[in-house]
């Protein structure tokens, strides 16, 4: 997946389904198209679950991109950084269905919005029970 930071737009990406008990590994490449070198970048993560056709936010947190991803900073104009996040298997009580992670990247020092990534995935009991409906 690819996120363009510095263009003030939101990239949309859908994942392969996540099945019960599996670890989720998220890989993305962030391309920085701004004009100033950035040493402090925050990602505000809003997590959603789709219920009765509507996205319901259940978590919103700020993360320090530079601390979470060694080597991600500084972001110089024209840079591309590969970021990998490893998530453990989802909690046993997590309901099956569609999930979404909206990530808004900002310059921590100025508050300027740099870009956005909207990721969606389906969580299923097993690979045979996934709907694979990309319109989620």
Secondary structure, DSSP 8 states (H G I E B T S, - for coil): -EEEESS--EEEEE---EETT--EEEEEEEEE--SS-BS-EEEEEEEEEEETTEEEEEEEEEEEHHHHSTT---B-TT-EEEEEEEE----TT--SEEEEEEEEEEETTT--EEEEEEEEEEEESSTTT----TT-
